Amino acid sequence: MGSGKVLGAMIGLMVGLLIGSPWAIILLGVVGGIVGHRFDEMNALPAESPDALADFPPLAHPGFSAPHAPRDARSVQEEADAHLTRSLCALFVEVARADGEVRREEVKEIRRYFEEVLKYGPDSLDFVRGRLKDFIAVPPDLDDAAAACQEAMPSLERRRLLDALYELSLVDGALQRSEREVLSRVGDALALSADEQRAIAALHLGDASAHYEALGLSSDATDSEVKSAFRRLAAELHPDKHAHLKGEDADEVARRFQEVRDAYEEIRRLRGL
Protein backbone atom coordinates (compact mmCIF):
# COMPACT_ATOMS: atom_id res chain seq x y z
CA MET A 1 0.00 0.00 0.00
CA GLY A 2 1.39 3.42 -0.94
CA SER A 3 2.23 6.00 1.70
CA GLY A 4 -0.23 8.49 0.18
CA LYS A 5 -3.12 6.04 0.48
CA VAL A 6 -2.29 5.32 4.15
CA LEU A 7 -1.93 9.00 5.01
CA GLY A 8 -5.13 9.91 3.19
CA ALA A 9 -7.12 7.25 5.04
CA MET A 10 -5.71 8.38 8.41
CA ILE A 11 -6.61 12.01 7.75
CA GLY A 12 -10.10 11.01 6.68
CA LEU A 13 -10.58 8.95 9.84
CA MET A 14 -9.36 11.81 12.04
CA VAL A 15 -11.78 14.26 10.44
CA GLY A 16 -14.58 11.71 10.81
CA LEU A 17 -13.75 11.28 14.51
CA LEU A 18 -13.93 15.04 15.00
CA ILE A 19 -17.38 15.09 13.40
CA GLY A 20 -18.39 12.19 15.65
CA SER A 21 -20.69 10.37 13.25
CA PRO A 22 -19.91 6.68 12.54
CA TRP A 23 -20.97 7.14 8.93
CA ALA A 24 -18.72 10.19 8.62
CA ILE A 25 -15.77 8.19 10.01
CA ILE A 26 -16.30 5.39 7.47
CA LEU A 27 -17.05 7.68 4.52
CA LEU A 28 -14.19 10.12 5.11
CA GLY A 29 -11.75 7.24 5.72
CA VAL A 30 -12.66 5.70 2.37
CA VAL A 31 -12.52 9.05 0.55
CA GLY A 32 -9.14 9.85 2.11
CA GLY A 33 -7.76 6.49 1.04
CA ILE A 34 -8.98 7.01 -2.56
CA VAL A 35 -7.45 10.49 -2.75
CA GLY A 36 -4.18 9.21 -1.30
CA HIS A 37 -4.10 6.31 -3.76
CA ARG A 38 -4.59 8.72 -6.64
CA PHE A 39 -1.67 10.78 -5.30
CA ASP A 40 0.51 7.63 -5.23
CA GLU A 41 -0.36 6.81 -8.85
CA MET A 42 0.42 10.34 -10.08
CA ASN A 43 3.81 10.37 -8.38
CA ALA A 44 4.88 6.80 -9.05
CA LEU A 45 7.95 5.93 -11.13
CA PRO A 46 7.32 4.66 -14.69
CA ALA A 47 5.73 1.23 -14.62
CA GLU A 48 7.85 -1.75 -15.50
CA SER A 49 6.53 -4.99 -16.93
CA PRO A 50 6.80 -7.69 -14.25
CA ASP A 51 8.09 -10.14 -16.84
CA ALA A 52 10.06 -8.18 -19.44
CA LEU A 53 13.18 -7.64 -17.32
CA ALA A 54 12.93 -10.88 -15.35
CA ASP A 55 16.15 -12.11 -16.95
CA PHE A 56 17.96 -8.98 -15.75
CA PRO A 57 17.71 -9.17 -11.93
CA PRO A 58 19.33 -6.07 -10.41
CA LEU A 59 22.53 -6.50 -8.43
CA ALA A 60 22.30 -6.12 -4.68
CA HIS A 61 25.21 -3.68 -4.74
CA PRO A 62 25.73 -2.15 -8.20
CA GLY A 63 29.33 -1.21 -8.80
CA PHE A 64 28.99 1.97 -10.86
CA SER A 65 28.95 4.67 -8.19
CA ALA A 66 32.54 4.49 -6.98
CA PRO A 67 34.91 6.19 -9.46
CA HIS A 68 37.70 3.70 -8.75
CA ALA A 69 35.68 0.54 -8.18
CA PRO A 70 37.11 -2.75 -9.54
CA ARG A 71 36.35 -3.26 -13.24
CA ASP A 72 35.11 -6.52 -14.73
CA ALA A 73 36.28 -7.86 -18.12
CA ARG A 74 34.24 -5.34 -20.13
CA SER A 75 33.29 -2.67 -17.62
CA VAL A 76 31.20 0.19 -18.95
CA GLN A 77 32.18 2.52 -16.14
CA GLU A 78 34.26 4.75 -18.39
CA GLU A 79 32.15 7.43 -20.00
CA ALA A 80 32.91 6.47 -23.61
CA ASP A 81 31.93 2.83 -22.98
CA ALA A 82 28.83 3.93 -21.07
CA HIS A 83 27.72 6.14 -23.96
CA LEU A 84 28.13 3.29 -26.46
CA THR A 85 26.24 0.91 -24.19
CA ARG A 86 23.37 3.36 -23.84
CA SER A 87 23.24 3.69 -27.61
CA LEU A 88 23.23 -0.09 -28.10
CA CYS A 89 20.42 -0.47 -25.56
CA ALA A 90 18.44 2.20 -27.39
CA LEU A 91 18.72 0.32 -30.70
CA PHE A 92 17.71 -3.00 -29.16
CA VAL A 93 14.70 -1.48 -27.40
CA GLU A 94 13.49 0.28 -30.55
CA VAL A 95 13.73 -2.92 -32.63
CA ALA A 96 12.00 -4.89 -29.86
CA ARG A 97 9.15 -2.41 -29.60
CA ALA A 98 8.70 -2.11 -33.39
CA ASP A 99 5.99 -4.80 -33.38
CA GLY A 100 4.43 -3.87 -30.03
CA GLU A 101 5.45 -4.23 -26.41
CA VAL A 102 8.92 -5.34 -25.36
CA ARG A 103 8.61 -9.01 -24.36
CA ARG A 104 10.60 -11.16 -21.97
CA GLU A 105 12.01 -13.38 -24.73
CA GLU A 106 13.26 -10.27 -26.51
CA VAL A 107 15.00 -8.98 -23.39
CA LYS A 108 16.57 -12.41 -22.97
CA GLU A 109 17.96 -12.15 -26.52
CA ILE A 110 19.31 -8.67 -25.74
CA ARG A 111 21.07 -10.02 -22.66
CA ARG A 112 22.61 -12.79 -24.75
CA TYR A 113 24.21 -10.21 -27.05
CA PHE A 114 25.78 -8.24 -24.22
CA GLU A 115 26.78 -11.31 -22.23
CA GLU A 116 28.01 -13.66 -24.99
CA VAL A 117 29.02 -11.37 -27.85
CA LEU A 118 30.36 -8.36 -25.95
CA LYS A 119 31.41 -10.41 -22.88
CA TYR A 120 29.89 -8.02 -20.33
CA GLY A 121 30.25 -9.02 -16.68
CA PRO A 122 27.71 -8.67 -13.84
CA ASP A 123 28.25 -4.97 -13.12
CA SER A 124 28.06 -4.09 -16.81
CA LEU A 125 24.91 -6.18 -17.26
CA ASP A 126 23.32 -4.33 -14.36
CA PHE A 127 24.12 -1.07 -16.12
CA VAL A 128 22.48 -2.48 -19.28
CA ARG A 129 19.39 -3.45 -17.29
CA GLY A 130 19.02 0.09 -16.02
CA ARG A 131 19.28 1.58 -19.50
CA LEU A 132 16.77 -0.91 -20.91
CA LYS A 133 14.34 0.04 -18.17
CA ASP A 134 14.85 3.73 -18.95
CA PHE A 135 14.24 3.29 -22.68
CA ILE A 136 11.23 1.02 -22.21
CA ALA A 137 9.67 3.82 -20.14
CA VAL A 138 10.80 6.69 -22.39
CA PRO A 139 11.55 5.90 -26.08
CA PRO A 140 15.08 6.90 -27.15
CA ASP A 141 16.16 8.74 -30.29
CA LEU A 142 16.90 5.97 -32.78
CA ASP A 143 18.93 8.09 -35.19
CA ASP A 144 21.18 9.51 -32.46
CA ALA A 145 21.78 6.04 -31.03
CA ALA A 146 22.65 4.54 -34.43
CA ALA A 147 24.96 7.47 -35.23
CA ALA A 148 26.83 6.93 -31.95
CA CYS A 149 27.27 3.23 -32.73
CA GLN A 150 28.43 3.98 -36.26
CA GLU A 151 31.08 6.35 -34.93
CA ALA A 152 32.32 4.07 -32.15
CA MET A 153 32.21 0.63 -33.78
CA PRO A 154 34.34 -0.76 -36.64
CA SER A 155 32.64 -2.19 -39.70
CA LEU A 156 32.76 -5.83 -38.55
CA GLU A 157 31.15 -5.04 -35.20
CA ARG A 158 28.45 -2.99 -36.91
CA ARG A 159 27.61 -5.96 -39.14
CA ARG A 160 27.49 -8.21 -36.07
CA LEU A 161 25.19 -5.69 -34.41
CA LEU A 162 22.73 -5.67 -37.30
CA ASP A 163 22.88 -9.47 -37.33
CA ALA A 164 21.95 -9.48 -33.63
CA LEU A 165 19.09 -7.04 -34.28
CA TYR A 166 17.70 -9.40 -36.94
CA GLU A 167 17.86 -12.26 -34.43
CA LEU A 168 16.01 -10.09 -31.94
CA SER A 169 13.27 -9.18 -34.42
CA LEU A 170 12.63 -12.84 -35.26
CA VAL A 171 12.66 -14.23 -31.72
CA ASP A 172 8.90 -13.74 -31.35
CA GLY A 173 7.84 -14.82 -34.83
CA ALA A 174 7.97 -13.78 -38.48
CA LEU A 175 9.47 -10.43 -39.42
CA GLN A 176 6.85 -7.71 -39.45
CA ARG A 177 6.85 -4.77 -41.86
CA SER A 178 7.40 -2.33 -38.98
CA GLU A 179 10.44 -4.33 -37.88
CA ARG A 180 11.83 -4.46 -41.41
CA GLU A 181 11.56 -0.68 -41.70
CA VAL A 182 13.38 -0.12 -38.41
CA LEU A 183 16.12 -2.60 -39.36
CA SER A 184 16.60 -0.87 -42.72
CA ARG A 185 16.79 2.51 -41.00
CA VAL A 186 19.35 1.21 -38.52
CA GLY A 187 21.40 -0.46 -41.26
CA ASP A 188 21.58 2.80 -43.21
CA ALA A 189 22.49 4.79 -40.09
CA LEU A 190 25.25 2.28 -39.31
CA ALA A 191 26.71 3.07 -42.75
CA LEU A 192 26.29 -0.51 -43.97
CA SER A 193 25.93 -0.87 -47.72
CA ALA A 194 22.79 -2.25 -49.35
CA ASP A 195 24.72 -5.42 -50.27
CA GLU A 196 25.86 -5.87 -46.66
CA GLN A 197 22.33 -5.42 -45.39
CA ARG A 198 20.90 -7.86 -47.94
CA ALA A 199 23.53 -10.45 -47.04
CA ILE A 200 22.69 -10.20 -43.34
CA ALA A 201 18.96 -10.37 -44.05
CA ALA A 202 19.47 -13.44 -46.24
CA LEU A 203 21.16 -15.25 -43.35
CA HIS A 204 17.94 -14.98 -41.36
CA LEU A 205 15.23 -14.81 -44.02
CA GLY A 206 16.73 -16.92 -46.80
CA ASP A 207 17.66 -15.92 -50.34
CA ALA A 208 14.49 -14.69 -52.04
CA SER A 209 16.13 -13.86 -55.39
CA ALA A 210 14.25 -16.65 -57.19
CA HIS A 211 10.93 -15.28 -55.93
CA TYR A 212 11.73 -11.80 -57.18
CA GLU A 213 12.77 -13.24 -60.56
CA ALA A 214 9.42 -15.01 -60.81
CA LEU A 215 7.79 -11.57 -60.63
CA GLY A 216 10.32 -10.04 -63.03
CA LEU A 217 11.86 -7.92 -60.26
CA SER A 218 15.13 -7.48 -58.37
CA SER A 219 15.38 -7.74 -54.59
CA ASP A 220 15.61 -3.95 -54.18
CA ALA A 221 12.11 -3.44 -55.63
CA THR A 222 9.79 -1.34 -53.51
CA ASP A 223 6.71 -2.79 -51.83
CA SER A 224 4.55 -0.93 -54.34
CA GLU A 225 6.48 -2.44 -57.27
CA VAL A 226 6.10 -5.93 -55.82
CA LYS A 227 2.34 -5.56 -55.45
CA SER A 228 1.97 -4.03 -58.90
CA ALA A 229 3.97 -6.81 -60.58
CA PHE A 230 1.94 -9.49 -58.83
CA ARG A 231 -1.41 -7.95 -59.79
CA ARG A 232 -0.33 -7.62 -63.43
CA LEU A 233 0.99 -11.17 -63.73
CA ALA A 234 -1.91 -12.69 -61.82
CA ALA A 235 -4.35 -10.99 -64.18
CA GLU A 236 -2.42 -12.17 -67.27
CA LEU A 237 -2.10 -15.76 -66.07
CA HIS A 238 -5.44 -16.29 -64.36
CA PRO A 239 -7.00 -19.62 -65.42
CA ASP A 240 -10.26 -17.94 -66.42
CA LYS A 241 -8.42 -16.10 -69.21
CA HIS A 242 -6.93 -19.35 -70.55
CA ALA A 243 -9.86 -21.72 -70.31
CA HIS A 244 -9.58 -22.41 -74.02
CA LEU A 245 -6.12 -24.01 -73.61
CA LYS A 246 -5.75 -27.78 -73.40
CA GLY A 247 -3.08 -30.31 -72.48
CA GLU A 248 0.47 -29.11 -71.89
CA ASP A 249 -0.34 -25.48 -72.69
CA ALA A 250 -3.00 -25.39 -69.97
CA ASP A 251 -0.67 -27.10 -67.51
CA GLU A 252 2.10 -24.58 -68.23
CA VAL A 253 -0.15 -21.59 -67.63
CA ALA A 254 -1.47 -23.12 -64.40
CA ARG A 255 2.08 -23.84 -63.24
CA ARG A 256 3.22 -20.31 -64.00
CA PHE A 257 0.17 -18.82 -62.24
CA GLN A 258 0.90 -20.88 -59.12
CA GLU A 259 4.59 -19.91 -59.28
CA VAL A 260 3.68 -16.23 -59.29
CA ARG A 261 1.29 -16.68 -56.36
CA ASP A 262 3.85 -18.64 -54.33
CA ALA A 263 6.57 -16.08 -55.04
CA TYR A 264 4.38 -13.20 -53.96
CA GLU A 265 3.30 -14.94 -50.75
CA GLU A 266 6.92 -15.67 -49.82
CA ILE A 267 7.98 -12.07 -50.48
CA ARG A 268 5.02 -10.90 -48.41
CA ARG A 269 6.15 -13.12 -45.55
CA LEU A 270 9.74 -11.93 -45.71
CA ARG A 271 8.78 -8.28 -45.94
CA GLY A 272 5.91 -8.41 -43.48
CA LEU A 273 3.47 -6.99 -46.05
C-alpha positions as CSV (number, residue, x, y, z in Angstrom):
1,M,0.0,0.0,0.0
2,G,1.4,3.4,-0.9
3,S,2.2,6.0,1.7
4,G,-0.2,8.5,0.2
5,K,-3.1,6.0,0.5
6,V,-2.3,5.3,4.1
7,L,-1.9,9.0,5.0
8,G,-5.1,9.9,3.2
9,A,-7.1,7.3,5.0
10,M,-5.7,8.4,8.4
11,I,-6.6,12.0,7.7
12,G,-10.1,11.0,6.7
13,L,-10.6,8.9,9.8
14,M,-9.4,11.8,12.0
15,V,-11.8,14.3,10.4
16,G,-14.6,11.7,10.8
17,L,-13.8,11.3,14.5
18,L,-13.9,15.0,15.0
19,I,-17.4,15.1,13.4
20,G,-18.4,12.2,15.6
21,S,-20.7,10.4,13.2
22,P,-19.9,6.7,12.5
23,W,-21.0,7.1,8.9
24,A,-18.7,10.2,8.6
25,I,-15.8,8.2,10.0
26,I,-16.3,5.4,7.5
27,L,-17.1,7.7,4.5
28,L,-14.2,10.1,5.1
29,G,-11.8,7.2,5.7
30,V,-12.7,5.7,2.4
31,V,-12.5,9.0,0.5
32,G,-9.1,9.9,2.1
33,G,-7.8,6.5,1.0
34,I,-9.0,7.0,-2.6
35,V,-7.5,10.5,-2.8
36,G,-4.2,9.2,-1.3
37,H,-4.1,6.3,-3.8
38,R,-4.6,8.7,-6.6
39,F,-1.7,10.8,-5.3
40,D,0.5,7.6,-5.2
41,E,-0.4,6.8,-8.8
42,M,0.4,10.3,-10.1
43,N,3.8,10.4,-8.4
44,A,4.9,6.8,-9.0
45,L,7.9,5.9,-11.1
46,P,7.3,4.7,-14.7
47,A,5.7,1.2,-14.6
48,E,7.8,-1.7,-15.5
49,S,6.5,-5.0,-16.9
50,P,6.8,-7.7,-14.2
51,D,8.1,-10.1,-16.8
52,A,10.1,-8.2,-19.4
53,L,13.2,-7.6,-17.3
54,A,12.9,-10.9,-15.4
55,D,16.2,-12.1,-16.9
56,F,18.0,-9.0,-15.8
57,P,17.7,-9.2,-11.9
58,P,19.3,-6.1,-10.4
59,L,22.5,-6.5,-8.4
60,A,22.3,-6.1,-4.7
61,H,25.2,-3.7,-4.7
62,P,25.7,-2.2,-8.2
63,G,29.3,-1.2,-8.8
64,F,29.0,2.0,-10.9
65,S,29.0,4.7,-8.2
66,A,32.5,4.5,-7.0
67,P,34.9,6.2,-9.5
68,H,37.7,3.7,-8.8
69,A,35.7,0.5,-8.2
70,P,37.1,-2.8,-9.5
71,R,36.4,-3.3,-13.2
72,D,35.1,-6.5,-14.7
73,A,36.3,-7.9,-18.1
74,R,34.2,-5.3,-20.1
75,S,33.3,-2.7,-17.6
76,V,31.2,0.2,-18.9
77,Q,32.2,2.5,-16.1
78,E,34.3,4.7,-18.4
79,E,32.2,7.4,-20.0
80,A,32.9,6.5,-23.6
81,D,31.9,2.8,-23.0
82,A,28.8,3.9,-21.1
83,H,27.7,6.1,-24.0
84,L,28.1,3.3,-26.5
85,T,26.2,0.9,-24.2
86,R,23.4,3.4,-23.8
87,S,23.2,3.7,-27.6
88,L,23.2,-0.1,-28.1
89,C,20.4,-0.5,-25.6
90,A,18.4,2.2,-27.4
91,L,18.7,0.3,-30.7
92,F,17.7,-3.0,-29.2
93,V,14.7,-1.5,-27.4
94,E,13.5,0.3,-30.6
95,V,13.7,-2.9,-32.6
96,A,12.0,-4.9,-29.9
97,R,9.1,-2.4,-29.6
98,A,8.7,-2.1,-33.4
99,D,6.0,-4.8,-33.4
100,G,4.4,-3.9,-30.0
101,E,5.4,-4.2,-26.4
102,V,8.9,-5.3,-25.4
103,R,8.6,-9.0,-24.4
104,R,10.6,-11.2,-22.0
105,E,12.0,-13.4,-24.7
106,E,13.3,-10.3,-26.5
107,V,15.0,-9.0,-23.4
108,K,16.6,-12.4,-23.0
109,E,18.0,-12.1,-26.5
110,I,19.3,-8.7,-25.7
111,R,21.1,-10.0,-22.7
112,R,22.6,-12.8,-24.7
113,Y,24.2,-10.2,-27.1
114,F,25.8,-8.2,-24.2
115,E,26.8,-11.3,-22.2
116,E,28.0,-13.7,-25.0
117,V,29.0,-11.4,-27.8
118,L,30.4,-8.4,-25.9
119,K,31.4,-10.4,-22.9
120,Y,29.9,-8.0,-20.3
121,G,30.2,-9.0,-16.7
122,P,27.7,-8.7,-13.8
123,D,28.3,-5.0,-13.1
124,S,28.1,-4.1,-16.8
125,L,24.9,-6.2,-17.3
126,D,23.3,-4.3,-14.4
127,F,24.1,-1.1,-16.1
128,V,22.5,-2.5,-19.3
129,R,19.4,-3.5,-17.3
130,G,19.0,0.1,-16.0
131,R,19.3,1.6,-19.5
132,L,16.8,-0.9,-20.9
133,K,14.3,0.0,-18.2
134,D,14.8,3.7,-19.0
135,F,14.2,3.3,-22.7
136,I,11.2,1.0,-22.2
137,A,9.7,3.8,-20.1
138,V,10.8,6.7,-22.4
139,P,11.5,5.9,-26.1
140,P,15.1,6.9,-27.1
141,D,16.2,8.7,-30.3
142,L,16.9,6.0,-32.8
143,D,18.9,8.1,-35.2
144,D,21.2,9.5,-32.5
145,A,21.8,6.0,-31.0
146,A,22.6,4.5,-34.4
147,A,25.0,7.5,-35.2
148,A,26.8,6.9,-31.9
149,C,27.3,3.2,-32.7
150,Q,28.4,4.0,-36.3
151,E,31.1,6.4,-34.9
152,A,32.3,4.1,-32.1
153,M,32.2,0.6,-33.8
154,P,34.3,-0.8,-36.6
155,S,32.6,-2.2,-39.7
156,L,32.8,-5.8,-38.5
157,E,31.1,-5.0,-35.2
158,R,28.4,-3.0,-36.9
159,R,27.6,-6.0,-39.1
160,R,27.5,-8.2,-36.1
161,L,25.2,-5.7,-34.4
162,L,22.7,-5.7,-37.3
163,D,22.9,-9.5,-37.3
164,A,21.9,-9.5,-33.6
165,L,19.1,-7.0,-34.3
166,Y,17.7,-9.4,-36.9
167,E,17.9,-12.3,-34.4
168,L,16.0,-10.1,-31.9
169,S,13.3,-9.2,-34.4
170,L,12.6,-12.8,-35.3
171,V,12.7,-14.2,-31.7
172,D,8.9,-13.7,-31.4
173,G,7.8,-14.8,-34.8
174,A,8.0,-13.8,-38.5
175,L,9.5,-10.4,-39.4
176,Q,6.9,-7.7,-39.5
177,R,6.8,-4.8,-41.9
178,S,7.4,-2.3,-39.0
179,E,10.4,-4.3,-37.9
180,R,11.8,-4.5,-41.4
181,E,11.6,-0.7,-41.7
182,V,13.4,-0.1,-38.4
183,L,16.1,-2.6,-39.4
184,S,16.6,-0.9,-42.7
185,R,16.8,2.5,-41.0
186,V,19.3,1.2,-38.5
187,G,21.4,-0.5,-41.3
188,D,21.6,2.8,-43.2
189,A,22.5,4.8,-40.1
190,L,25.2,2.3,-39.3
191,A,26.7,3.1,-42.8
192,L,26.3,-0.5,-44.0
193,S,25.9,-0.9,-47.7
194,A,22.8,-2.2,-49.4
195,D,24.7,-5.4,-50.3
196,E,25.9,-5.9,-46.7
197,Q,22.3,-5.4,-45.4
198,R,20.9,-7.9,-47.9
199,A,23.5,-10.5,-47.0
200,I,22.7,-10.2,-43.3
201,A,19.0,-10.4,-44.0
202,A,19.5,-13.4,-46.2
203,L,21.2,-15.3,-43.3
204,H,17.9,-15.0,-41.4
205,L,15.2,-14.8,-44.0
206,G,16.7,-16.9,-46.8
207,D,17.7,-15.9,-50.3
208,A,14.5,-14.7,-52.0
209,S,16.1,-13.9,-55.4
210,A,14.2,-16.6,-57.2
211,H,10.9,-15.3,-55.9
212,Y,11.7,-11.8,-57.2
213,E,12.8,-13.2,-60.6
214,A,9.4,-15.0,-60.8
215,L,7.8,-11.6,-60.6
216,G,10.3,-10.0,-63.0
217,L,11.9,-7.9,-60.3
218,S,15.1,-7.5,-58.4
219,S,15.4,-7.7,-54.6
220,D,15.6,-3.9,-54.2
221,A,12.1,-3.4,-55.6
222,T,9.8,-1.3,-53.5
223,D,6.7,-2.8,-51.8
224,S,4.6,-0.9,-54.3
225,E,6.5,-2.4,-57.3
226,V,6.1,-5.9,-55.8
227,K,2.3,-5.6,-55.4
228,S,2.0,-4.0,-58.9
229,A,4.0,-6.8,-60.6
230,F,1.9,-9.5,-58.8
231,R,-1.4,-8.0,-59.8
232,R,-0.3,-7.6,-63.4
233,L,1.0,-11.2,-63.7
234,A,-1.9,-12.7,-61.8
235,A,-4.4,-11.0,-64.2
236,E,-2.4,-12.2,-67.3
237,L,-2.1,-15.8,-66.1
238,H,-5.4,-16.3,-64.4
239,P,-7.0,-19.6,-65.4
240,D,-10.3,-17.9,-66.4
241,K,-8.4,-16.1,-69.2
242,H,-6.9,-19.3,-70.6
243,A,-9.9,-21.7,-70.3
244,H,-9.6,-22.4,-74.0
245,L,-6.1,-24.0,-73.6
246,K,-5.8,-27.8,-73.4
247,G,-3.1,-30.3,-72.5
248,E,0.5,-29.1,-71.9
249,D,-0.3,-25.5,-72.7
250,A,-3.0,-25.4,-70.0
251,D,-0.7,-27.1,-67.5
252,E,2.1,-24.6,-68.2
253,V,-0.2,-21.6,-67.6
254,A,-1.5,-23.1,-64.4
255,R,2.1,-23.8,-63.2
256,R,3.2,-20.3,-64.0
257,F,0.2,-18.8,-62.2
258,Q,0.9,-20.9,-59.1
259,E,4.6,-19.9,-59.3
260,V,3.7,-16.2,-59.3
261,R,1.3,-16.7,-56.4
262,D,3.8,-18.6,-54.3
263,A,6.6,-16.1,-55.0
264,Y,4.4,-13.2,-54.0
265,E,3.3,-14.9,-50.8
266,E,6.9,-15.7,-49.8
267,I,8.0,-12.1,-50.5
268,R,5.0,-10.9,-48.4
269,R,6.1,-13.1,-45.5
270,L,9.7,-11.9,-45.7
271,R,8.8,-8.3,-45.9
272,G,5.9,-8.4,-43.5
273,L,3.5,-7.0,-46.1
